[in-house]
């Protein structure tokens, strides 16, 4: 058990007064011992020495305690939601280090509060669209303005599925913020996984009236990857849905996978307008859609994809298109994943 030393100065409410006591008390003890051993001391000289010690300690303590007073004021402002206050940190002692840490905490809290506000605004916007559309369909059905034919019901179902997808993405987002990293890895056949993904993505594209031609190429055909099947399936479906959304009607979407020593490289290629180099790092941020967005989606798919790939110890990035001849390159966007091939 840790020994608890006494704290006789805890009742004192001013740190400057504590410092004065710390300075004066040892001197008084030393003077008392000197008087007991040597005899009488001049009272006037003794009082002047004590007074000078107190005044000097107060003057020196003012600069030492000012950051603490500023931190107290800033903490009160932070409790009211104001994260703009900062503390002057010029000293190199423990108080200065505390001031630096306090300023960093203030900046982190301000950034977190900004992300929270943006999240609420974005989620509200994303929820409003499918809810409004679904409500309009249901109101027309109730009022008898629209017959409950298969087309109308499919419209209502599509909006319900969009809401369900948004809720799923938000749950994954909460896992990201919570630092959840549970994976159920196994050795997977890449060809079989990608065939299942392409089949699902083709159905999604057809249901959304975005017919595209999808193809899969795996080299070697028996390549494997050590990954969580459900999570990797989720990532690939998200990438293919994005490719189908941003590609031209009846365009091609290619999934190319090849094994290198210790790694599996997967590329998803479309024939859309591509992504400008200065925007490529933004597409993996939350609710980011870039200039080529044309509606639909939540803007969370690529952020969740990066999270899943990071959990697997891999990388995901937008890469330059392939050059076909001098001065020109292949149109479209290429997103490349690298994943560990074995455990």
ZIBEL-V261271 format. One record per run of one state. SS is the DSSP state (H for helix, E for strand, - for the rest). FROM is the first residue (numbers start at 1). LEN is the number of residues. If there is no record, write none. Layout:
BEGIN
ss;from;len
SS;FROM;LEN
SS;FROM;LEN
END
This chain:
BEGIN
ss;from;len
-;1;14
H;15;24
-;39;4
H;43;37
-;80;14
H;94;50
-;144;6
H;150;29
-;179;6
E;185;5
H;190;18
-;208;5
E;213;7
-;220;4
E;224;5
H;229;18
-;247;5
E;252;9
-;261;2
E;263;7
-;270;7
H;277;3
-;280;21
H;301;11
-;312;3
E;315;5
-;320;3
E;323;3
-;326;2
E;328;2
-;330;4
E;334;7
-;341;3
END
